[in-house]
Amino acid sequence: MAKIYFSDEHEWVRVEDDGQAVVGITDYAQQQLGDVVFVELPDEGKDLAKGDEAAVVESVKAASEVYAAVSGTVTEANEALTDTPNLVNESPQGDGWFFKMTLSDESELEALMDEAAYNDFVKGLE
């Protein structure tokens, strides 16, 4: 079963059974942004180091960077977001994912939060 991790920058990383990581922003992040109107995605084959800017999401309120919570190589971008960026609002942890990647260092996942820890982290922000 897939396992999901969260960063303090409000990204989520879901590691699938095949080892691929799916990356997006959390429900909290999309709520803070408001209506998403544009998403700039990374190119397939792009190598990302943990902390690198991976994507950009623009809303009616602001533009925000999406950072790589872990290192790896982008294997697929969610092209559906090009035409329907509001998928990020409708399904941030489902159809609104940003990109998939092959992890280069799985041990980096250990520095991320599980869902309970992330929910506590968000409560501390309110």
C-alpha positions as CSV (number, residue, x, y, z in Angstrom):
1,M,0.0,0.0,0.0
2,A,1.2,3.5,-0.8
3,K,2.7,5.5,2.0
4,I,2.3,9.3,2.2
5,Y,4.7,11.9,3.7
6,F,4.4,15.6,4.3
7,S,6.9,18.5,4.3
8,D,6.8,21.7,6.4
9,E,6.5,23.5,3.0
10,H,3.0,21.8,2.6
11,E,4.0,19.4,-0.1
12,W,3.0,15.7,0.0
13,V,4.9,12.8,-1.4
14,R,3.1,9.5,-1.9
15,V,5.4,6.5,-2.5
16,E,3.6,4.0,-4.7
17,D,4.1,0.2,-4.5
18,D,6.3,0.4,-7.6
19,G,8.6,2.8,-5.8
20,Q,7.5,5.9,-7.9
21,A,6.8,9.0,-5.8
22,V,3.8,11.2,-6.6
23,V,4.1,14.8,-5.5
24,G,1.6,17.6,-4.9
25,I,0.5,20.3,-2.5
26,T,-1.6,19.7,0.6
27,D,-5.2,20.7,1.1
28,Y,-4.0,23.3,3.6
29,A,-1.7,24.8,0.9
30,Q,-4.4,25.0,-1.7
31,Q,-6.8,26.6,0.8
32,Q,-4.2,29.3,1.6
33,L,-3.7,30.0,-2.1
34,G,-7.3,30.2,-3.1
35,D,-8.4,29.6,-6.7
36,V,-5.5,28.1,-8.6
37,V,-5.3,29.6,-12.1
38,F,-1.9,28.4,-13.5
39,V,0.6,25.7,-12.7
40,E,4.1,25.5,-14.1
41,L,5.4,21.9,-14.0
42,P,8.9,20.5,-14.2
43,D,10.1,18.8,-17.4
44,E,10.3,15.1,-17.6
45,G,13.9,13.9,-16.9
46,K,14.7,16.9,-14.7
47,D,16.8,16.0,-11.7
48,L,15.7,17.7,-8.5
49,A,17.7,17.9,-5.3
50,K,15.8,18.1,-2.0
51,G,14.8,21.7,-1.5
52,D,15.0,22.7,-5.2
53,E,12.2,24.7,-6.7
54,A,10.2,22.0,-8.6
55,A,7.1,23.8,-9.8
56,V,5.1,27.1,-9.6
57,V,1.5,27.4,-8.7
58,E,-0.4,30.7,-9.2
59,S,-3.7,31.6,-7.7
60,V,-5.9,34.7,-7.7
61,K,-4.1,35.6,-4.5
62,A,-0.5,34.8,-5.1
63,A,2.2,32.8,-6.8
64,S,4.0,30.2,-4.8
65,E,6.9,27.8,-5.4
66,V,6.5,24.1,-4.9
67,Y,9.8,22.6,-3.6
68,A,11.1,19.1,-4.0
69,A,10.6,17.5,-0.6
70,V,13.0,14.7,-1.7
71,S,15.7,14.2,-4.4
72,G,15.0,12.4,-7.6
73,T,14.3,12.5,-11.3
74,V,10.9,13.7,-12.7
75,T,9.3,10.8,-14.7
76,E,6.0,12.5,-15.5
77,A,4.2,15.8,-15.1
78,N,0.5,16.0,-14.6
79,E,-0.4,17.7,-18.0
80,A,-4.1,17.8,-17.0
81,L,-3.1,20.8,-14.8
82,T,-2.1,22.8,-17.9
83,D,-5.8,22.9,-19.0
84,T,-7.5,22.5,-15.7
85,P,-5.3,24.0,-12.9
86,N,-8.3,24.1,-10.6
87,L,-7.9,20.3,-10.1
88,V,-5.4,21.4,-7.4
89,N,-8.3,23.0,-5.5
90,E,-10.8,20.2,-6.2
91,S,-8.5,17.2,-5.4
92,P,-5.1,18.4,-4.1
93,Q,-4.1,14.9,-3.0
94,G,-5.8,13.1,-5.9
95,D,-6.2,14.3,-9.5
96,G,-4.4,17.6,-8.6
97,W,-1.0,15.9,-8.2
98,F,1.9,17.8,-9.8
99,F,4.5,15.3,-10.9
100,K,5.9,11.8,-10.4
101,M,9.5,11.0,-9.7
102,T,12.0,8.3,-9.1
103,L,13.6,8.8,-5.7
104,S,17.4,9.0,-5.6
105,D,17.7,8.7,-1.8
106,E,14.8,7.0,0.0
107,S,16.3,7.9,3.3
108,E,15.3,11.5,2.8
109,L,11.7,10.4,3.4
110,E,12.6,9.8,7.1
111,A,12.9,13.6,7.6
112,L,9.3,14.1,6.5
113,M,6.1,14.0,8.6
114,D,3.4,11.4,8.6
115,E,-0.2,12.5,8.3
116,A,-0.8,12.8,12.1
117,A,2.4,14.9,12.6
118,Y,1.5,17.1,9.6
119,N,-2.0,17.7,11.0
120,D,-0.5,18.7,14.3
121,F,1.9,21.0,12.5
122,V,-0.9,22.7,10.6
123,K,-2.9,23.2,13.9
124,G,0.1,25.0,15.3
125,L,-0.1,27.5,12.4
126,E,-3.7,28.5,12.9
